[in-house]
Amino acid sequence: MKKGKKINIEENKNTGLIPAVIQDYKTKEVLMLAYMNKESLKKSLSTGTTWFWSRTKKKLWNKGQVSGNIQKIKEIKYDCDGDALLVSVEQIGNACHTGMRSCFYRTLENIDSNLDFKKYFKENSKQNILDELYRVIESRIKNKVSDSYTYSLHKKGLDEIIKKFGEESMEVILSSKHQEKQDMVSEIADLVYHLLVLMVEKKITLNELFDELKNRRK
């Protein structure tokens, strides 16, 4: 985007937002899709790092402010209709909150004319939740996110992680005897999370676990 040139960026009339495709300026890899408004675009231009509008939290957010995975802006282009942006950046760390380099790391399969996209994404999101959680845990530890429970647990060391895993295991056992189903589901979720923290700490991948389970299947 050339400095000093007056441009006309068209925000969506209903939302006031502009879709912004974020691209690695060297490899041209598409890293993520986010949304800007006039205020976040101005802050992006003035600070040299990407700012977006969160549609869920209803506020501005600076990419990498917490994780350290900032995006240094190299160039901003806008399309022929002036209603979409292409932002070329130097990506520090990973772009995706899952710990992946790009948010576009999954491949859409089994395409047919009757595909129910809403159902497809819902089902596949459930199947990938363990992988996503594992990568988030990895990212929190790698980037030393100071306000993260995961990183604080990592800093306390392996013995503390094992202790927490043992405590959560006991909670599952007790809930299976004395609590309702939903309470037990919650306790199991806590146990799975702490198991994944232990796996990350010991550098055991989910693929290694899945391969072992597959080998045991008769």
Secondary structure, 3 states (H helix, E strand, C coil): CCCCCCCCCCCCCCCCCEEEEEEECCCCCEEEEEEECHHHHHHHHHHCECEEEECCCCEEEECCCCCCCCEEEEEEEECCCCCCEEEEEEECCCCCCCCCCCCCCCCCCCCCCCCCHHHHHHHHHHHCHHHHHHHHHHHHHHCCCCCCHHHHHHHHCHHHHHHHHHHHHHHHHHHHHHCCHHHHHHHHHHHHHHHHHHHHHCCCCHHHHHHHHHHHCC
